[in-house]
Amino acid sequence: MKIGYTALNWTIGCNGAKTLRLKSYSHQKFIETARNNLNCLLTMLKFNVENNLLFFRITSRLIPFASHPIMDFDWKEYFKDNFNEISEFIHENGIRISMHPGQFVVINSKDPKVFERGLNELKYHSEVLDILNLNSTAKMQVHVGGVYNDKEKSMERFIERYKSLDKNIKRRLVIENDEKSYKLSECLEISNQTKIPVLFDYFHHELNNTDEDLEGCFENFTKTWKTKDGLPLVDYSSQNLEKAKGTHIESIDIDHFKNFLKETQNFDFDIMLEIKDKEAIALKAADILKYDKRFNK
């Protein structure tokens, strides 16, 4: 079991998710921004290894405008040495990497143009993981998408679109249950027809479920992961009690987290903390996990 956090680190003094405005785009500004992000990524990974945080979600902003039509710069070749250095560090230290393409990726969109833009995003994310020389345990997670007043047809459209994807994207893609549209049971139905692994989002499940017990959920979603996919992935967070339903907590509810670990003690998986305090909370969670036999094999 490995544990990690997403995209940014507030401790180390650099922002690895910088971008620039489209209207001010130039090769020089792009190079400066992308180099900053890559250097900061390596710094974050070094911090993580020092603190036994061996799972990390790389920001989608790593290479700004990589999937945009304006991109006419061979960033993969230009930053080859940076990527090689990061890749070597990842492999030397057994770090697991994931990415989470954003809201523009809607595979089951009824608008072909939206699907095409999302496809370009998936290609970019896949290229980043490829150039880092990561195997098929490095995953890209997406939501199923919209309902469009007909969930059955929307699920069918996702399945057909998924089948048409390039195999290099398919080997990395996983779907996750969400808090409004697609429950775990519906993701499992899609997985049954496509063999796509299902990432379990615990917080979303608490908000949108069909009253399954947690152990049953784990028995079902973990079966969708094969050896080539690595350990099953779980996103963990809990509700911010002072804000609207569905708002991630800023710190960690220690009792809630301990109870989650207890209820899932029969399963081995990697945990991504989707909590706003990032590395500070990951350190607290790792301290709790140090007594867990799954975390210290």
WOWO-V554512 format. One record per residue. OMEGA is omega in degrees with one decimal (NA if undefined). NEAR is the number of other ideal C-beta (glycine too) atoms within 8 Angstrom. Layout:
BEGIN
OMEGA|NEAR, OMEGA|NEAR
END
This chain:
BEGIN
175.3|11, -179.4|10, -178.7|15, -178.1|16, -168.0|14, 155.9|12, -170.7|9, 176.4|10, -174.9|12, -174.1|7, -164.6|7, 174.0|8, 173.0|3, 179.7|9, -177.2|7, -179.8|15, 179.4|10, 175.8|10, 177.5|7, -178.9|10, -179.6|5, -176.2|8, 179.0|4, -177.7|7, 170.4|10, 179.3|6, -177.4|6, 179.3|6, 177.8|10, -178.9|14, -179.7|10, -177.4|8, -178.9|12, 178.9|13, 176.3|10, -176.9|12, -179.9|16, 177.6|13, -179.7|10, 176.7|12, 179.5|12, 178.0|12, 178.3|12, -179.3|13, 177.3|14, 175.3|9, -176.9|13, -179.3|13, 178.4|12, -175.9|6, 175.8|10, 174.0|6, -167.5|16, 175.3|13, -176.8|14, 175.3|15, -179.7|13, 179.5|11, 174.6|11, -178.4|10, -176.1|9, 178.1|12, -175.9|11, 175.4|11, -177.9|11, -179.1|10, -176.3|9, 178.6|7, -178.9|3, -174.6|7, 177.8|9, -175.0|3, -178.3|8, -175.3|5, -180.0|11, 178.7|9, -176.1|6, -177.2|8, -177.0|12, -178.8|9, 177.2|6, -179.6|11, 179.4|12, 179.2|8, 178.8|9, 179.8|13, 180.0|12, -179.7|8, 178.7|13, -177.1|12, -179.3|8, -173.3|6, 174.8|9, -179.4|6, 172.4|12, -176.1|13, 170.8|13, 173.6|14, -177.5|14, 175.4|10, -169.4|13, -171.0|7, -179.1|4, 178.5|9, 179.0|10, -173.9|11, -177.7|12, 179.7|13, 176.3|11, 179.6|6, -178.8|6, -179.9|6, 176.7|6, 177.8|10, -179.0|12, 177.5|8, 177.4|10, 178.3|14, 176.6|9, 176.5|9, 178.9|14, 178.2|15, 178.5|11, -179.5|11, 178.4|13, 178.8|13, 178.6|10, -179.1|13, 177.6|13, -177.1|9, 173.3|10, 176.7|12, -179.4|6, -179.1|10, -172.7|5, 171.8|8, 175.8|10, -168.7|12, 170.4|14, -177.7|15, 178.2|14, 170.3|14, 179.7|8, 177.0|15, -175.9|11, 178.0|9, 175.6|7, 176.5|8, 177.5|3, -173.9|7, -178.4|8, 179.2|6, 178.9|8, 175.4|14, 177.5|14, 179.5|8, 176.2|10, -177.0|13, -179.9|11, 178.4|8, -179.7|11, -179.5|13, -176.9|7, -176.1|5, 174.8|11, -175.4|7, 179.8|6, 173.3|8, -177.1|12, -178.0|10, -179.6|8, -170.2|13, 171.5|14, 176.7|14, 177.5|16, 173.1|14, -179.6|14, -170.8|11, -175.3|8, -166.1|6, -171.9|10, 179.0|10, 177.2|10, -177.9|15, 179.9|8, 174.4|12, 178.0|15, 176.7|12, 176.9|9, 179.3|15, -179.3|13, -178.2|6, -175.4|6, -173.6|9, 175.8|4, 178.2|12, 178.3|13, 172.3|14, -176.9|14, 175.0|15, -173.7|13, -179.6|11, 178.4|14, -180.0|12, 178.1|13, -178.0|8, -171.9|11, -175.5|10, 176.4|9, 175.2|6, 175.3|3, 173.3|10, -172.1|5, 179.9|8, 177.0|9, 176.7|8, -178.6|12, 177.1|13, -176.0|7, -174.5|11, -179.9|14, 178.8|10, -179.8|6, -179.1|12, 177.0|10, -178.8|5, -178.9|3, -179.0|8, -176.0|11, 177.4|9, 174.5|10, -178.5|14, 178.7|14, 169.8|12, -178.6|15, 169.0|13, 174.9|10, -172.9|12, 168.9|11, -172.6|9, -178.7|5, -176.9|3, -175.2|5, 178.7|4, -179.1|5, 179.5|7, -179.6|8, 177.2|11, -178.6|13, 175.9|7, -178.6|8, 172.9|13, -171.7|8, 179.6|8, 178.8|6, -178.9|9, 179.0|13, 179.1|9, 176.3|8, 179.5|10, 179.8|11, -177.7|7, -177.2|8, -172.4|11, -178.7|8, -175.7|5, 177.8|8, -175.9|5, 175.7|12, -172.6|14, 171.4|13, 179.7|15, 177.2|14, -175.7|10, -166.8|14, -179.2|7, 169.4|10, -170.5|13, 179.4|14, 179.4|9, 177.4|13, 178.1|14, 177.8|10, -179.5|10, 178.6|13, 178.2|13, 176.4|7, -176.4|12, -176.3|12, 177.2|8, -177.4|4, -176.9|11, 178.6|5, -176.8|9, -177.3|10, -178.6|6, NA|4
END
